[in-house]
Amino acid sequence: MYLANYLGLVHRSETNLAAAFRQVADAHADEPDVLVLCRKLAMQCENHATKLKPFADRYGEEQENEPDRLHSDLFGGTRTGGLALLRDLHDLYLMVCEVDISWVVVGQAAQGLHDKKLLETVQSCEKETSAQLKWLKTRMKQAAPQTLIVAS
């Protein structure tokens, strides 16, 4: 069964995403909404990773380094300068997309296994992940005109 592979993937992706949200919060602390919401979303990601423990115990968990590669390729650290916030939010968005599709795949497996507890966990986490995507997209839309047109 390859479910252990995806449980490891989503667990590691959530852990890396939590760290990235914290980095962005700290780097852009002058933006109050970014500071507060990125810290809140980091805690959500950590909670998601914790919720996977009983299922990793049941089905196994293979440690994947793919999320580490994605994290290091996309998120080599926060940036400085005029484009910094927009690019950091963009990277977070791409990382959240990885988490989102991983939850979808794990959810399909939960349905196939008729594992109601896993499915409930997936649905709860997937709902919060979807909200993360919406906030990031909205915040990028807000930042884009000022960053791309006015700032130099």
HELIX and SHEET records of a PDB file:
HELIX    1   1 LEU A    3  ALA A   27  1                                  25    
HELIX    2   2 PRO A   32  LYS A   51  1                                  20    
HELIX    3   3 LYS A   53  TYR A   59  1                                   7    
HELIX    4   4 GLU A   66  LEU A   74  1                                   9    
HELIX    5   5 ALA A   84  LEU A  113  1                                  30    
HELIX    6   6 LYS A  116  PRO A  145  1                                  30    
HELIX    7   7 GLN A  146  VAL A  150  3                                   5    
END                                                                             
